[in-house]
Amino acid sequence: MELANRLDKLPPYLFLEISRKIQAKRAEGADVVSFGIGDPDIPTPEHIVGELKRTAGDPPNHRYPESDGLPELRAAIAGWYQRRFGLSFDTGKEVLPLIGAKEGIGHMALCLLDPGDVALVPDPGYPVYGVGTMFAGAKSYTMPLREENGWRPDLSAIPSDIARKAKVMWLNYPNNPTGGLATEELFREAVDFAKTYNVAICHDAAYSEVTFDGYVAPSFMQTPGAMDVGIEFHSLSKTYNMTGWRIGMAVGNATLIDALLRVKSNLDSGIPQAVQYMGIQALEQTTDEWMAANNDVYRRRRDRMVEVLSGMGLSITAPKAGLYVWARCPAGWTSAALATELLEKHAVVVTPGRGYGEYGEGYIRLSLTTPDDRVEEGLRRLEGSRLGAPPA
Ligand SMILES: Cc1ncc(COP(=O)(O)O)c(C=O)c1O
């Protein structure tokens, strides 16, 4: 049996590797504290789970869902965007429920890229932008995200021959893994770039609601001209602690939404209908108080983590959004060496920044989704230890 060549091009799935290391360490008897994957430890709110219980027994919900979701869900998504960002979308043409943002991002590449085309991909970045590009037979052109530039790409540095070949630019703010934030200027430049070079802008806003210190994240779709060139992906995963239920959405340009629906409907059969009802509850009935309390849990963990890691000699800007602390390793340490050191000496798991691309080298990422007592246990082990010279 011979597998397709594209499988050889897949990078090893980062979190699979990490979970193997954790298992090996646990097999040695270690009590491992993991700050690895960003997967909320706090349960889905009761009013949302209750809706699943209410709808699960209803036979129409046992059948194939429509690929484009229930009209009530599309209306709930549009209503949420209206309340949150003051934006109006046509629920028939400009809104599409997804089986999580990841599904939409992966499929979007198939809508936009032919073999030989170019996708503009941020680095460090969420790996699916590059993997989707590779599955479509296209090439990723790296847009470096640098600390000194607020983790935003310099669009003027993209050579014009690359820009002319490019079909899509991926942006993600608030950014995973860096915690970088968008500016109005970046979004405006992206729209100008898209119009000049005929490139689609795909903005991934999966973390727009996980914010701290009064920060309010914008939507790319608020940018003048964005509807002509772009689409925004959003997820209920992080906003409502719903990673396990698999539900997200895309809104924006009708041609892009239609293309995504055409690809999706040939490859998947939509979100289980009872989960769609959960999504409606989440979007329509979750209170601001619940959101604030949920984010406050992450904010407290962030503050503790920043305090302890800074004391160890790592350099950190406390993120105003997202589920991660992104910390610069002390001079001489690679991200893998530091991750190995923390695992070996303290049984604490962090993600090496190199796993998010070459420009992630020199950083480690810690997720804020570990329960409070485990955060304290992990930090207690690290507190007071100062990193010396890296291993030779
Ligand atoms: C930047 C980014 N986009 C999208 C996703 C996936 O979200 P979903 O659970 O909706 O598929 C993640 C998950 O970690 C992410 O970090």
The ligand as an SDF file (V2000), in Angstrom:
LIG
                    3D

 16 16  0  0  0  0  0  0  0  0999 V2000
   -5.9250   30.5800   16.1480 C   0  0  0  0  0  0  0  0  0  0  0  0
   -6.8940   29.4560   16.2290 C   0  0  0  0  0  0  0  0  0  0  0  0
   -7.8630   29.3510   15.3080 N   0  0  0  0  0  0  0  0  0  0  0  0
   -8.7450   28.3520   15.3380 C   0  0  0  0  0  0  0  0  0  0  0  0
   -8.6970   27.3780   16.3080 C   0  0  0  0  0  0  0  0  0  0  0  0
   -9.6680   26.2380   16.2750 C   0  0  0  0  0  0  0  0  0  0  0  0
  -10.8700   26.5330   16.8370 O   0  0  0  0  0  0  0  0  0  0  0  0
  -12.0750   25.5020   16.8220 P   0  0  0  0  0  0  0  0  0  0  0  0
  -12.0530   24.7750   18.1210 O   0  0  0  0  0  0  0  0  0  0  0  0
  -13.2800   26.3380   16.6270 O   0  0  0  0  0  0  0  0  0  0  0  0
  -11.8680   24.5720   15.6580 O   0  0  0  0  0  0  0  0  0  0  0  0
   -7.7110   27.4290   17.2920 C   0  0  0  0  0  0  0  0  0  0  0  0
   -7.6290   26.3880   18.3160 C   0  0  0  0  0  0  0  0  0  0  0  0
   -6.7420   26.2970   19.1180 O   0  0  0  0  0  0  0  0  0  0  0  0
   -6.7810   28.4940   17.2500 C   0  0  0  0  0  0  0  0  0  0  0  0
   -5.7970   28.5970   18.1510 O   0  0  0  0  0  0  0  0  0  0  0  0
  1  2  1  0
  2  3  1  0
  2 15  2  0
  3  4  2  0
  4  5  1  0
  5  6  1  0
  5 12  2  0
  6  7  1  0
  7  8  1  0
  8  9  2  0
  8 10  1  0
  8 11  1  0
 12 13  1  0
 12 15  1  0
 13 14  2  0
 15 16  1  0
M  END
$$$$
